[in-house]
Amino acid sequence: MTAVLCPICKRPAEPKFRPFCSKRCADVDLARWFTGAYAIPGAPVDEDEDVPPAEEEPAMHFALLAKIAARNGLAKLSMGMSGDFETAIRFGATSVRVGQALFGARAKL
């Protein structure tokens, strides 16, 4: 059986702090998570992928989301944006995004 080495300093791990060799190395690792030195990459985000198609009325999408949320016992439901927030609220939205109404349209990159 090979010895487990501390991922921070490469010394043999101590059972009390496994997989680390000491509290210091465990704290160094934790600090790296807190400061963002470690990151778990997510899938690329397409800004428009969570928006109903422009040619469709958003109400049917909001109704479906509300039904899914109710079926799963979710108390919070985030849907709707500056242009359709009133419809989203009618369908149960507890949170809406209204950045464009407050700050204007984003500049295209």
N, C-alpha and C positions, 0 to 999 in steps of 0.2 A: 504494500500500500504506500502510495507516495504522500509525502507530507503536504499539507495545504499551506501555501505561502500567502502572506499578507499582501493584498493587492496594492497597498500604498508603498511599503518599504521593502517588500520581498523577504522579510524574515519569516521564520516558521510561525504559523498562527497559534494563538493560545486558546484553549477551549472556552475560557470565560469571555473572550472577545471575538470568537470565530465569526467571520473569516479573517479578522484582523489580529495583529499581535499585541495590541495595547489599546487602551481607551483613547490615547492620543491619535492613533491612526484611524480609529473609528470616527473620531470627531473631525479629522481632516476630511475623511470621505463624506461625512454629513455636510460639512461646510461647502464642499464642491457641489453637492446637489442643490443646496440653498442658493448659491451664487450663480447657478446656471452653467457651471463648468461641465457638468454632465447633462445631457439632454437625450430624451428618447424621441426620435423623429416621428412625426405624424405623416399622414398622407397629404399630398399637396392639396391646397384648398382652391377651388374655383369659386370666386365671389358670387357667381350667379347660380351655382348648383342648388342652393336651398331657396330659390325664389321661383314662384310659379311662372310659367311661360307668359310673356307679355300679352299674347293673344288670348289667354284664358282668364276668365273671371277668378280672382283668388278665393272667393267664398267657398267653392267646392273643395279646394285644398285645405282651407282652414277647418271646414266641417270634418274632413277626414282626420286631420291632426287632432282635433278635439275628441273625436271618437276613439282614436288610438290612446290618447292620454287618459281618457275615462276608463277604458278597458284595463289599463295598466296601473290605475290608482294614482296617477300623477296629480299633484296639487298645483303645480306651476306649469304654465304653457307659454313659451316664447314664440310668437309669430306675428308677422305684420311689420310694415315699415311706414315711412312718412306718407306714402301715397295711398295706403290701404289700412292704416291702423284702426280706423273706426269699424271697418268690417271685421278685422281680427278680434277686436274687443267684443263685438256682438257674438262671436263664436267662442268666446271664453279665454282670450289671451290675457295673461296676467303680466306680461312683459312685452313691450314693442320697441322697435328700433326707429328712432325719429331723428337721427343725425342729419339727414339731408334737410329736414324742415328747420333745424337749428343752425346748421353751418353751411348749407348750400351743397350743390352737387360736387362730387370729387372730381379732381382733374384727372383726365385720362393719361395713363403712363404710356 
